[in-house]
Amino acid sequence: MSDRIPYGRQWIDDDDVAEVVGALRSPFLTQGPRVVEFESALAARCEVAHAVAVCNGTAALHLACLVAGVGVGDTVLVPPITFVASANAVRYCGAMPRFVDVEPDTGNMDPLLAAAALTDDVRAVVAVDMNGHPADLAAIRTAVRGRDVVLIEDAAHSVGGEYRGRPVGCCEYADMTTMSFHPVKTMTTAEGGAVLTNDDDYAAALRRLREHGIERASSSFTGPLAEGAGAWYHEMHALGYNFRITDMQCALGVSQLRKLDSFLEKRRAVVARYREMLADRTDLILPTEREDVRSAWHLFPVRLVDASRRRAVFDHLRDAGIMVNVHYIPVHLQPYYVELLGMEPGSLPNAEAYYAAEISLPIFPALTVAEQERVVGVLEEALA
Ligand SMILES: *Cc1c(COP(=O)(O)O)cnc(C)c1O
C-alpha cells in the first residue's frame, strides 16, 4: 500500500549516497579515518570532549554501563517508559534494573522518585530522554550527589535536542550520554550509536571494550612479553567485544550530521502544525516541552483523555494507513522482567497510565502538510 504514512522515516539525499560510495571505494571499509572524522564532528556538535562510535545504541548503553562499573550485585535505576534496551544493558552486565516511575507529562524518570529509590547498591542511573525531551538531569544529578553513582543519559531519542541552553550529549550533568542512529531516530548511520563523555578514562575504556579489550598504547603495556616486542605487539586487558561501526556508516553519519539542524527545523514545523490543527481538542493531551528544554521531537506522542478509547482510535488510524505506534509497553511488565522482578500491574501507576493513553503520530522531516492533514483528518474521524 503506497499511501501508508509511517510514524518515522529517514531522510537520505544524493550527498549522503555519495559519501557512502566514497567510503566504499576507499582503502578502509572499517577501522579507517571516517570513524575518527565522525567521532570528531559529533563531539564538536555536542560540545563534549569524546565521542566513541559503536555499532548500535544498545552496544553504547552496554559499554556505558560496563565502564560505569555496573556488575553482579549492583542495581541501576531505569525508567519503565523506554525501549527495552535501556534495561537490557543493565542485565548484560549482570546487574538488576530498578524501575522508577515517570513524570506524568514527559514520560521521563521522576527525579524525586529516583531519589527515593536510591540504596547503597545503586551503581548507576539510566535517564532516558523520552520522545526527544531531555530528562531532568540537573535534578537527578542533585539526587545522586555524594553517592558513588554514575549518571548515564540514554539520548537515543534526543540527538540534536537541548537542555538548559546546551546540546544534548555535552555531559554537563550526565557522566556519559548514549545515542542511537537507527533510521527512525533523528539522524542515521543505518545501525549505529555512540557514547559521549568528558572523562578521559571512560573514553579510553570505552574504546578498549569496543575492540575486544585490546590495548595498543605501549605506555599501558603490562604483559610478560611486552619487553622488547615490536610494532606487532598489543595486549588484551579486559574481556571486550567487537562493537565497531564501519567507515561506510560513519561516512553517512558525517553527512547526516551536517543536516541535523535542518532535520530538527522540519520536525519543529511538523510539531507546530500538529499543535495548531489539534489546538481545540479537549479529548487529547498534546506533548509538553518545558521552558529549559528544546526537544529533538523524535516522536509526537498524544494521549487520549479517555484511555479506554485508545485501542479503537489506534485501529482506526492503522486501518486508514496511518502507521501510528505506541511508545512504550512499560518494561517492568514485559514477561522477561515480570519473571525477573515479579512486579505487577499497578506498581508504577504513572508509567502505566501514560502507556494506556498514548499514541505516537507520524513525525519525520519529509512529512508533508497534505499528509499531516490526512493524519489529523483520520484522527478526528476516529475520535468522533
Ligand atoms: C532505539 C533505542 C535504543 C537502542 O538503539 P539501537 O541503535 O536500536 O540499538 C536505546 N534506547 C532507546 C530509548 C531507544 O529508543
The ligand as a MOL file (V3000), in Angstrom:
LIG
                    3D

  0  0  0     0  0            999 V3000
M  V30 BEGIN CTAB
M  V30 COUNTS 15 15 0 0 0
M  V30 BEGIN ATOM
M  V30 1 C 16.4750 2.9770 19.7470 0
M  V30 2 C 16.7170 2.9860 21.2210 0
M  V30 3 C 17.7920 2.3170 21.8200 0
M  V30 4 C 18.6580 1.3290 21.0910 0
M  V30 5 O 19.2570 1.7990 19.9840 0
M  V30 6 P 19.6480 0.7810 18.7830 0
M  V30 7 O 20.5410 1.6260 17.9440 0
M  V30 8 O 18.3860 0.3770 18.1090 0
M  V30 9 O 20.3690 -0.3800 19.4080 0
M  V30 10 C 18.0140 2.5090 23.1720 0
M  V30 11 N 17.1980 3.2800 23.9170 0
M  V30 12 C 16.1370 3.8920 23.3870 0
M  V30 13 C 15.2960 4.7470 24.2650 0
M  V30 14 C 15.8490 3.7530 22.0300 0
M  V30 15 O 14.7570 4.3490 21.5170 0
M  V30 END ATOM
M  V30 BEGIN BOND
M  V30 1 1 1 2
M  V30 2 1 2 3
M  V30 3 2 2 14
M  V30 4 1 3 4
M  V30 5 2 3 10
M  V30 6 1 4 5
M  V30 7 1 5 6
M  V30 8 2 6 7
M  V30 9 1 6 8
M  V30 10 1 6 9
M  V30 11 1 10 11
M  V30 12 2 11 12
M  V30 13 1 12 13
M  V30 14 1 12 14
M  V30 15 1 14 15
M  V30 END BOND
M  V30 END CTAB
M  END
